Amino acid sequence: MTWDNTFKARLTCESTLSAATIDQHVSRVRNFAAWMKANVTTSEYLTGNLERIKVYGLPSAANSDIIRKYFENIAGKYPSDYRQHIKAALKHYYTSIIAGGGLKEMPSLDVPIRRNGTDRGKEMNVLSDDDVATLRTHFKGVRDILIFQCLTELGIRKGELLMLRFEDFKPNNQVSFRSTKTEGKSKYGGPRIMPLSDRLYELVKEYKKAANLPEGPVFHITGHTVWRIVKDAGLALDMPWLKPHAFRHYCITKFSQLVGSDGVSPIFNWKELSVMFGVSPEIIAQRYDHPDPKNIVSKALKSGVYSDA
């Protein structure tokens, strides 16, 4: 068994990580190994480490200096949150080697993860309906279109997207999925149910048939692949700030601003939104609800507040 498959098997047996997260961790350590092979001279890591490399792979010979150089190299290529995921993957990797007796102690992973240019605009840029309409015409291929629709209509996190299963999509216009984390009070975490449009349900069936997939996971890709698909679309359409999480902001904002026939009363209250999106009302108000000035004026006029003026 190769070192990466050994690492995957150990995570599968000894951790509580999801299958998608395990695949992501293995992929990230493989990328580190490829970078070492291309950028680090053998004199920097080979001495005394040959047997360990044979069993645990090239990254097992990396010292703290090599790890620091790697993070310096990728600082301008990946956003800070993704670099944190790489650090987590390496921590799991070295922990598994220590458990197997291949290392006595873990190399230092005390690498500062600072925001760079790719992180800017996280809160300042909000998707508009026009942006979403433009993006809809950009994505090609049923898989990428499905990713776009899931992000746009469900407002789910990237990790939740990767945990979706075909059986989560119900013909009674609802989709259930597992939450990867809770923002705010824990009572809003756990499994969630969202309304499912006919368009998205038909697209899921079309993708399943086209890809000839059985019941089980919908997407067989990593989180970085999702990030890259969205990022490439943003770069092509002059939205360099675009990330998968931007669709979550868009979706929560849309749902929070839906009003009834009177044009004023909200359709969903704060607690309902919290249950739907796994976010406390306080966090929705602080981070996710981006009011549109035009809607504010329209609501004010329709409310009759000026009727006696």
C-alpha positions in Angstrom: 0.0 0.0 0.0 1.3 3.4 -0.9 2.0 6.0 1.8 -0.9 8.2 0.9 -3.4 5.3 0.9 -1.9 4.2 4.3 -2.6 7.7 5.6 -6.1 7.6 4.2 -6.8 4.2 5.7 -5.6 5.4 9.1 -7.8 8.5 9.0 -10.8 6.4 7.9 -10.3 3.9 10.8 -9.2 6.2 13.6 -10.8 9.6 13.0 -14.4 10.9 12.9 -13.7 13.0 9.8 -16.1 12.6 6.8 -15.0 10.7 3.7 -14.9 14.0 1.8 -12.7 15.7 4.4 -10.3 12.7 4.5 -9.9 12.8 0.7 -9.2 16.5 1.0 -6.6 16.0 3.6 -4.8 13.3 1.6 -4.9 15.5 -1.5 -3.3 18.4 0.3 -0.5 16.3 1.7 0.1 14.9 -1.8 0.4 18.4 -3.1 3.0 19.2 -0.4 4.9 16.1 -1.5 4.8 17.2 -5.1 6.1 20.6 -4.1 8.9 19.1 -2.1 10.0 16.9 -5.0 10.1 19.9 -7.3 11.5 22.6 -5.1 13.6 21.0 -2.3 17.1 19.5 -2.8 17.6 16.0 -1.5 20.4 17.2 0.8 17.8 19.2 2.8 15.8 16.1 3.8 17.3 12.8 2.7 20.0 12.2 5.3 18.8 9.7 7.9 15.3 9.7 6.5 15.4 7.2 3.6 13.6 4.4 5.4 10.9 6.7 6.8 10.3 8.2 3.3 9.8 4.7 1.9 7.1 3.9 4.5 5.5 7.3 5.1 6.2 9.3 2.0 8.4 12.3 1.2 6.6 14.8 3.5 7.6 12.7 6.5 11.1 14.0 6.1 10.1 17.6 6.0 11.5 19.8 8.8 10.1 23.0 10.1 12.1 25.1 7.7 10.8 23.2 4.6 7.2 23.5 5.9 7.7 27.3 6.4 9.1 27.7 2.9 6.1 25.8 1.5 3.6 28.1 3.2 5.6 31.1 2.0 5.4 29.8 -1.5 1.6 29.3 -1.5 0.8 32.5 0.4 -0.1 34.4 -2.8 -1.8 31.5 -4.5 -4.4 30.4 -1.9 -6.7 32.3 0.5 -6.0 32.2 4.2 -8.8 29.8 5.0 -7.6 27.2 2.5 -4.0 27.5 3.9 -5.5 26.8 7.3 -7.0 23.6 5.9 -3.6 22.6 4.5 -2.0 23.1 8.0 -4.8 20.9 9.5 -4.1 18.2 6.9 -0.4 18.2 7.7 -1.2 18.0 11.4 -3.3 14.9 10.9 -0.6 13.4 8.7 2.2 13.9 11.2 0.0 12.7 14.0 -0.6 9.5 12.1 3.1 8.9 11.6 3.8 9.5 15.3 1.1 6.9 16.1 2.7 4.5 13.7 6.1 5.0 15.4 7.7 6.7 12.4 8.3 10.0 14.2 9.0 10.9 17.9 7.6 14.5 17.6 5.8 16.6 15.1 7.7 19.3 13.1 6.6 22.8 14.0 3.5 23.9 12.2 3.6 27.3 13.8 3.3 29.1 10.5 1.5 32.4 10.5 -1.4 32.5 8.2 -1.9 36.0 7.1 -4.6 37.3 4.8 -3.3 38.3 1.3 -4.8 39.9 -1.8 -7.0 36.9 -2.5 -8.8 37.4 0.8 -9.8 41.0 0.3 -13.4 42.0 -0.4 -14.8 39.1 1.6 -17.5 41.3 3.2 -17.3 44.4 0.9 -18.5 42.6 -2.3 -21.9 41.2 -2.3 -23.5 39.3 -5.2 -26.4 41.0 -6.9 -29.1 39.4 -8.9 -27.4 40.7 -12.1 -24.1 39.1 -11.0 -25.9 35.7 -10.4 -27.6 36.0 -13.8 -24.3 36.6 -15.5 -22.6 33.7 -13.6 -25.5 31.4 -14.6 -24.6 31.8 -18.3 -20.9 31.1 -17.6 -20.9 27.6 -16.0 -20.8 24.8 -18.5 -21.3 21.1 -18.0 -24.0 19.6 -15.8 -21.7 19.1 -12.8 -20.5 22.7 -12.6 -24.0 24.0 -13.3 -25.3 21.9 -10.4 -22.6 23.2 -8.1 -23.6 26.7 -9.0 -27.3 26.0 -8.4 -26.7 24.3 -5.1 -24.6 27.2 -3.8 -27.1 29.8 -5.1 -30.4 28.2 -4.1 -29.3 26.5 -0.8 -26.7 28.9 0.5 -24.7 25.9 1.9 -21.1 25.9 2.9 -18.5 24.3 0.7 -18.1 21.4 3.1 -21.8 20.8 3.2 -21.9 20.8 -0.6 -19.4 18.0 -0.7 -21.4 15.9 1.8 -24.6 16.1 -0.2 -26.0 12.7 -1.2 -28.5 11.9 -3.9 -31.0 10.6 -1.3 -31.0 14.0 0.4 -33.0 15.5 -2.5 -36.7 14.6 -1.9 -39.4 14.8 -4.5 -41.6 16.7 -2.0 -39.6 19.9 -2.6 -37.2 19.7 0.2 -33.5 18.8 0.6 -31.8 17.8 3.9 -28.2 18.0 4.6 -25.6 17.8 7.3 -24.1 20.9 8.8 -20.3 21.2 9.0 -20.4 23.8 11.7 -22.5 26.2 13.6 -22.0 30.0 13.5 -23.2 31.4 16.8 -25.4 29.4 19.3 -25.0 25.7 19.0 -28.8 25.1 19.0 -28.9 26.2 15.4 -26.5 23.4 14.2 -27.1 19.9 13.1 -29.1 18.5 10.2 -31.0 21.1 8.2 -33.9 21.1 5.7 -34.2 23.6 2.9 -36.9 24.1 0.2 -36.0 22.5 -3.0 -37.0 24.0 -6.3 -38.2 21.9 -9.2 -35.3 23.3 -11.3 -32.7 22.1 -8.9 -34.4 18.7 -8.3 -34.5 18.0 -12.1 -30.9 19.1 -12.4 -29.8 16.6 -9.7 -31.6 13.8 -11.6 -30.0 14.9 -14.9 -26.5 14.9 -13.4 -27.0 11.5 -11.7 -28.0 10.0 -15.1 -25.4 11.8 -17.1 -22.6 10.8 -14.7 -24.0 7.3 -14.3 -23.7 7.5 -10.5 -25.3 5.3 -7.9 -27.0 6.5 -4.7 -24.5 8.1 -2.4 -22.3 11.2 -2.6 -23.3 13.6 -5.3 -19.9 15.1 -5.9 -16.6 13.2 -6.0 -14.3 16.2 -5.9 -12.3 18.2 -3.3 -13.1 21.5 -1.7 -10.2 23.1 -3.6 -11.8 22.0 -6.8 -15.0 23.7 -5.9 -13.1 26.8 -4.9 -11.2 26.8 -8.2 -14.4 26.4 -10.3 -15.9 29.4 -8.6 -12.7 31.4 -8.6 -12.1 30.8 -12.3 -15.6 32.0 -13.0 -15.0 35.2 -11.0 -11.8 35.9 -12.7 -13.4 35.4 -16.2 -16.3 37.8 -15.3 -14.3 40.5 -13.5 -15.3 39.4 -10.1 -11.9 38.5 -8.6 -13.3 38.6 -5.1 -15.8 35.7 -5.8 -15.6 32.7 -3.6 -18.0 29.8 -2.8 -19.0 31.5 0.4 -20.2 34.6 -1.5 -23.2 32.6 -2.6 -24.1 31.8 1.0 -24.2 35.6 1.7 -26.4 36.0 -1.4 -28.8 33.3 -0.5 -29.3 34.3 3.1 -29.8 37.9 2.1 -32.4 36.8 -0.5 -34.4 34.8 2.1 -34.1 37.4 4.8 -35.5 40.1 2.5 -38.4 38.1 1.1 -41.7 39.9 1.8 -45.3 39.0 1.6 -48.1 40.3 -0.6 -48.1 43.6 1.3 -44.6 44.3 0.2 -43.5 44.9 3.8 -44.0 41.9 6.1 -41.1 39.4 6.0 -42.0 35.8 5.0 -39.4 34.2 7.3 -38.7 35.3 10.8 -35.2 35.3 12.3 -35.6 32.0 14.1 -36.8 30.3 10.9 -33.8 31.6 9.0 -31.5 30.4 11.7 -32.9 26.9 11.5 -32.6 26.9 7.7 -29.0 28.1 7.5 -27.5 26.9 10.8 -26.7 30.4 11.9 -27.8 32.3 15.0 -30.0 35.4 14.4 -27.2 37.6 15.8 -24.7 36.2 13.2 -27.3 36.7 10.4 -27.7 40.3 11.4 -24.0 40.9 11.8 -22.6 39.1 8.7 -25.1 37.9 6.3 -28.0 40.3 5.8 -27.0 42.9 3.3 -29.8 45.4 3.0 -30.6 47.0 -0.4 -31.3 50.7 -0.2 -33.9 50.4 -2.9 -35.8 47.8 -0.9 -35.7 50.1 2.2 -37.3 53.0 0.3 -39.9 50.7 -1.3 -40.9 49.2 2.0 -41.2 52.5 3.6 -43.5 53.8 0.8 -45.6 50.7 0.9 -45.9 50.6 4.7 -48.0 53.8 4.8 -45.6 55.5 7.2 -46.0 58.7 5.2 -49.8 58.4 4.6 -50.5 61.2 7.1 -47.7 63.4 6.0 
